[in-house]
Every structure is written in C-alpha cells, then in structure tokens.
Amino acid sequence: MSASIEAKVRSATAASFVASLLIAVLNAVAADDRLLAPLPSWFQGIVIALAPAAVTFAAGWQAPHTARADEPPAAPPAG
C-alpha cells in the first residue's frame, strides 16, 4: 500500500510534537512550578496532559482534507 500521508495527519503530528517540545523546554527552563503556580497542583497535571491534545485537535481541524485516489470497489461478499 503506497498511500500518501494525509495533510491533516501531518499537521496534527507536527503540532503535537511542537506543543510537547514547548512544554518540555518550559519545564526545563522554569524547573519549578512558577509557570503554573496560579493553578491548583491537581489541575497542573491535567493542563500539561491536555495541552498537546488540544493543539493536535486544532491543527487537525484546520488542515485541509487530502483526497485519495479512487480505489477499486471491494468485491461483493460470496453467498
């Protein structure tokens, strides 16, 4: 199977990587909880976990759909 990767998948993957990298860099630079200090500690973990997912969803939503080449129809079931 030599199908190309859809633009939505490439965009979402790149956005997720950049968001995760940004969180890692901010964590390394801050090295303490001052960055998220205004948030309760139980909520900080949720924010860190959901940030890449939210960015991935937004990038996938905004990226255009890539049409696939027509594939031959599947054979009807025998019977």
TATAGI-V491016 format. One record per backbone hydrogen bond with DSSP energy under -1.0 kcal/mol. CO is the residue of the C=O (numbers start at 1). NH is the residue of the N-H. E is the energy in kcal/mol with one decimal. If there is no record, write none. Layout:
# TATAGI-V491016
((CO;NH;E) (CO;NH;E))
This chain:
# TATAGI-V491016
((6;10;-2.1) (7;11;-2.7) (8;12;-2.4) (9;13;-2.4) (10;14;-2.4) (11;15;-2.5) (12;16;-2.3) (13;17;-2.3) (14;18;-2.5) (15;19;-2.6) (16;20;-2.5) (17;21;-2.7) (18;22;-2.6) (19;23;-2.3) (20;24;-2.3) (21;25;-2.6) (22;26;-2.7) (23;27;-2.2) (24;28;-2.2) (25;29;-2.7) (26;30;-2.7) (27;31;-2.3) (36;39;-1.9) (40;44;-1.5) (41;45;-1.0) (43;47;-2.3) (44;48;-2.5) (45;49;-2.0) (46;50;-2.5) (47;51;-2.0) (50;54;-2.7) (51;55;-2.2) (52;56;-2.5) (53;57;-2.5) (54;58;-2.4) (55;59;-2.5) (56;60;-2.5) (57;61;-2.3) (58;62;-2.1) (59;63;-1.9))
